[in-house]
């Protein structure tokens, strides 16, 4: 089954906890603290796999968790780093954060993408020894790994998209001009998935053309195969609009042409501005009057127009040459830029705002997984970002809880990797 959209949950590994331990050895007095640090949690990494063509694997597995870092041990032994979890996706997959819709990555190139970073390991009690605190009996827990719900959308990397009503000859056309081998039959919706094919123009010249199925009146509202495949047009550089000039299905070619363009516009206004070349197919079944009337109609609208009879290759050479010429003047296939997910976005979507406060050797330690995610996205060198983080502590009730626990000016507050002196 062709699946081009999936929703999954990804959870990076938690950092291991630091150890509380003391050096004990014969003839060594007051050996001191020697607890090791916890290991870093594993990352969630996305990687392109050209052997994959759909997202069907994600229909059955919806949750992906990387390995946690190991806890530290005595003897200043640090915990082992958690292993990264690599998730393979087809080329052209766009990864979006589910709640905001922000693009996290476009997996169209060979670079891997770290979607969720593993939590840092906690410090062992070795780090907390001072001249006045020589026997620290506490350590830091590791930070939780980043956690996201993401939507995966596969958008074909095709230079040219074939659009038009079912049974106008798109599958026949792609089969004779490219290496694609689609199913061809004389009934509607023979093509149920987008079919890409490579058109060879010379030894080192080629482009990818794709038959986009399922576009009929109401497709943008979910009728027919719906708008499930309209997303595959978004990357195309040129659209070839195939129309049955003869109206052999009992439809009017003029109405067909306008209806398809209306559906594109309803789905995405930008699609209406894409370069479009019109191919009038089935000319062997049309009268001279039908051919001339449709040609004049299209040319008056300013489109390039070619008459073809796809099964016998009549006119297909001129059409493909025109497409190649048009592609040479256009920018490369669209790559979606990453959109920044702000601290405010994370705070708004945090469902649980529970937290715990414990006091160890006059240090107020705050634990809250949702706060760790916000902290990881906070730029502590930026005044506005730091101010926002302080507002989060205030609005979530953490500051009030610290006051209730008896915190005073100058006391140390520890939030995972961050330590600061409390100032009322």
Protein Blocks (a to p, Z undefined) as FASTA:
>chain_A
ZZfbdcddddddddddddddddddehiahkbpabdcddddddddddddfkbcbfklmmmp
cbdcddddddddehhiacdddddddddddehiacddfklopafbdcfbfbdcdfbdcddd
dddfklmgcfklmbccbdcddddddddddddddddddfbdceddehiopmmmmmmmmmbd
cddddbehkblbdcdddddfbfkbccdddddehiaehklnopajbjmlmmmmmmpmbdcd
dddfkopnopafklmmmmmmmmmmmmomklmmpccddddehklmpcfklmmmmmmmmmmn
opacddddfknopoklmmmmmmmmmmmmpccddddddddddfklmmmmmmblcdcdddee
hiacdddfklmmmmmmpcfkbmklmmmmmmmmmmnommmmmmmnopaehiacdehjaccd
ddZZ
